[in-house]
Amino acid sequence: MSLAARGAIVVCADRIDAGASVASIEARGGRAEAVALDVAVRAEVLAAVSNLLARLGRLDILVAAAGIMPRGTVAGDPAQWHRVLEVNLTGTWHCLSAVWGPMVRAGYGKIVLVSSIAAFAGGTIAGAEYIASKAGLVGLAMHAARNGAPLGVYCNVVVPGVIETAMNAELPKPEPASIPLGRLGRPEDGGEPVAFLCSPASNYLTGQVLHVNGGQRLG
């Protein structure tokens, strides 16, 4: 919503039906479309990017927010480990690598990877595979930022705290009183920082890790 409000054509790419998100954006005067996509399947990602470029002519922004978060432990389950990294880390790399060439050729691109406070705090609900995948995104972003800077391609990371979304609706949450700002995050609390990092207002920022957590992690 935050990007659409700033004039972006938002492509909601997801395995599940993103029709509700598109309808919400269009109801507020924005432009959006839905694309069925499994980021873990590289061929699907490449085809989607190729199709978008053919229809729209350019691709200025990538917000890589796809992720799964099953419960787990340190020991965990090998199959779950591979699946979570396949979606959260490798899937993000599929998206980043697919848009990299077009952005480099255009001499401009804004990339935002969505990590998690769990990558920095450890976490006790999500398993080791989730923590590792979200920590890996930070390293991936630093590599992209360093290599993209001379080419006009920016890459930053947003690190949300506990945001009230369908993904974590069934999971235990911290008491609002334990958060310095006194409440859990709302979707727009994450959307606005992402929109900032995708805008010209952030043109002197790359390789940055922006914590959006109501003060749960200070400094």
Secondary structure, DSSP 8 states (H G I E B T S, - for coil): -HHHHTT-EEEEEESS--HHHHHHHHHTT-EEEEEE--TT-HHHHHHHHHHHHHHHS---EEEE------B--SS--HHHHHHHHIIIIIHHHHHHHHHHHHHHHHT-EEEEEE--THHHH--SSB-HHHHHHHHHHHHHHHHHHHHHGGGTEEEEEEEE-SB--GGGTTS----GGGSTTSS-B-HHHHHHHHHHHTSGGGTT--S-EEEESTTSS--
